[in-house]
Amino acid sequence: MFSRFTNIINALQALDKTYSNSEMVRKILRCLPKSWMLKVTAIEEAKNLNILPLEDLIGSLMTHELSMQKKDDDEKNEKNKKKIVALKSSSIEDSEDDDQNEELALITRKFKKFLASKKKFGGN
């Protein structure tokens, strides 16, 4: 954004339209998205915009951007860790094992009943 802003300012200077440093600082602060409004308010409250160098403003905004990106990356990593923990859950396998165990127990009971009935009737 800063390089585009600089290109526009330079083109305007070529057309004999110049802006003071404080005007450029205010223009940059006005064009930032709503997600940056907390930072804009903090800069406006903490610093005198009439004497704030443009480079200091850009440095402050870049630092804020990097910290926001780091926070987003940390949140994504945390979500991925939570997902991994959820994927390690073996509830599906346990339920399949339980179903197989129940089926095996049922077959075993029926087979024992079958053998018992054979013995009662004298079968081999």
N, C-alpha and C positions, 0 to 999 in steps of 0.2 A: 504494500500500500504506500509506503514511504517513497519508493522509487517512482511510482505513478504520480504521486503528489508533487514530487520534485520536478518531474517532466512537465507537468501542467504549469507549475509556477514559472519554470524557465521559459516555456512557450509564451506565457503571458508577459513576462519581462521583455521578450523580443517584440511584443506588441505595445510596449511602453505602459503596461499595467503592472505596478509593483505593489506588494503587500508588506506591511511591517511584520516583524517577528511575532508580536502579540496577536495580530490578525491570523497569521498562519497557524499558530498554536491553537487558537479558538476554532478555526476551521477543521483542524484535525480532530479535536475533541468532539465537535458537533457531528462529524461523519461516522463516528464509531457506532457499532450496533448496540442494541439494548443490553446485551449480555455484559457489556463493558461499562454500563452506567455507574456501577459502584466505584470502579476505578476512576472514572471521569470526575465524579463528585469528590472523591478523596483528593485528587490532584487539584481541583478547583479550590477546595477548602484549605489545603496545606500549603499551596504555593501561590505566589503572586504571578498571575498569568502575563502581566505586562512586562516582567523582566525574565520570565522563564525561557531559557534558550531552547530552540527547536530540537537540538540534538539531545538535550536532557530529557525532554518529553518523549522523544522516540526511544531513548534508552530505557526509560521507565516503562513504556508500553511494551517493548520487546521482552523485558524481564517478566512483566505480568503475563504475557502470552506464553512464555516458556513455563512459568509456574502452573498456568492453567492446563497446558498440555501434559505436564508431568502428573498433575492431579487426575486428569482423564485417563492417562495410561495406568496409573495406580488403581483406579476404580475398575478399569477393564481387566487388569490382572487379578484383582480380587474376585470379580465376577467369574472369571475363568477358573479360579481355584475352587470356588463354590460349586461350579458345574462339574468339575472333575470329581469332587467329593460325592456329588449326587450320582455320577455315573459309576462310581465304584460300588454303589449299593447293589447287592445281589438279591433283591427281593424277587425278581422274576425267576432267577435260577432256584431260589428257595421254594417258591410256589410250585415250580415244575418238579423239583425233587420231592416235595410233599405229595403232589398228585401221583407221582410214580410210586412212592412208598405206600400210599393208600391203595393203589391198584394192586400192588404186590401183596399187601396184607389181605385184601379181599380175595385174590386168587388163592392165596395160601389157605385161608379159612375154608373156602369152597372145596379145595382139594382134600383137606383133612376130613371134611364132612363126607366127601365122596368115599374116601378110604374107610371111614368108620362105617358107612352104610354097607360097603362090600364085606366087611368083617362080620356084620350082623347077619347077613344073608349067606354067609359061608363061602363067599367068593374068593378067588385067589388074587 
